[in-house]
Amino acid sequence: MEAKSRALETIFNEKELLGRVMEDKELMRELLLRFLEDLPQYMDALRKALSHRDKPGAEHYAHTIKGAAANVAAPGIRALALEMEEAGREGELVSITRLFPQLEKEAALFRTTLKREKRR
């Protein structure tokens, strides 16, 4: 069970987020819902920046995703977005493009994990 809990915390750290919102489960739920609403828009904007070879835009949206993920204790998404942001800062669109599918998978895993946790 402990290994499962640790693995889950790399996707979504509920304990961290609950601490951040002072154990207010309703506020936590609202933050998560907002993140789940906003993330697809941020991902689309990042995808468009990449397709237009817009280095500053790609860096900006990677930064936005990183911050939003940090706010809801989604360390896997945050780590990938950080790596993408740093690549953007270096002008490495190829690296960001290479990481984008991983970010999509991590976002899908986050959504699935939240749905599964909601049913518990």
N, C-alpha and C positions, 0 to 999 in steps of 0.2 A: 504494500500500500504506500509506503514512504517513497519508493522509486516512482510510482504512478503520480503521486502528489508533486514530486520534484519535476517530473516531465510536464505535468499540467502547468506548473508555474512558469515554464519557459514559453508557454502560449498565452496564458492569462493568469496573473497573480492576484486572485480575488482578495486574499488577505491584505496585500499591499494597498489595493484600491479601497477596501473597506476602512483601513486605517487612515488613509488620506481624506476620506469623507466622514471621518469620526463616527463610523459604524452606521451611517444613515443609508440603509439599503435602498430606499426610494431614490435618493440622490444618485447612488451608484447605478441604479437601473436607468435613470434618465441620461446620465453621462454615457453609458454604454449604448443606449439607443441612438443618441446623437452621433456618436462615433460611427456606428454601423450605417447611419444615414449619410454621413459626410464622406466616409472612406471611399466609396465608389466614385464620387465626384473628384476627389483628390487623385485617385488612381487614373481616371480618365484624363485629367489635366496633365498628369505626368506622362501618360502614353502619348498624348498629343504633342507635348514638348519634345519628346524623343523622336516622334515621326517628323517633326519640323526641324530637328537638329538644333533645338533651342537650349543651349547649355545653361544660361541663367535660369530659364524656366524650369528645366529639369532639376537643377539644384534646389530651387525654391520649393517645388512640390515635394521633393524628397524630404526637405527640412520640415515642411508642413506635416507630412505623414509621420515623421519621426516624433515631432512634438505631440501630435494628437495621440499617437500610440503610447507615448510615455505617460500622458495624462490619464489613460485608462489601464495602465499596468499591463501592456501587451508587449513584453520584452522581445519576442521574436520579430514582430513587425518593426519595432523600434530599431533593433540591431541592423536589420536589412536596410531600412531607410537611412540610418546613419552611414552605413557603408556607401549607399548610393549618393548621399549628400556629399560625402568626402570625395567621391569620384567626380561628382559634378564640379566641385571646387577646383579640381585638377583638370577639368575640361574633358574628362574621360567618358564620353557618351556611350562608347562601346561597352564599358564596364557596367554602366547603369542599365543599358539595354539587356545585357547578359543577366543581371540580377532581377530584372522586372518579373519574369515568370516565377521566380522563387518568392517574390513579394506577393504575387497573386495567390500562390499556394498557401503561404502563411496567413494571408487574410481569410482565405476560405477555411483553413483550419481553425482560426480564431472564431469565426461565425459558427462553425460546427460545434466547437467546444462550448461556446456559450449556450447553444440550444440544448446540448447534452446536459450541461450543468443546471439549466433551468428546469429540466424534467426530474432532477433528483429531489 
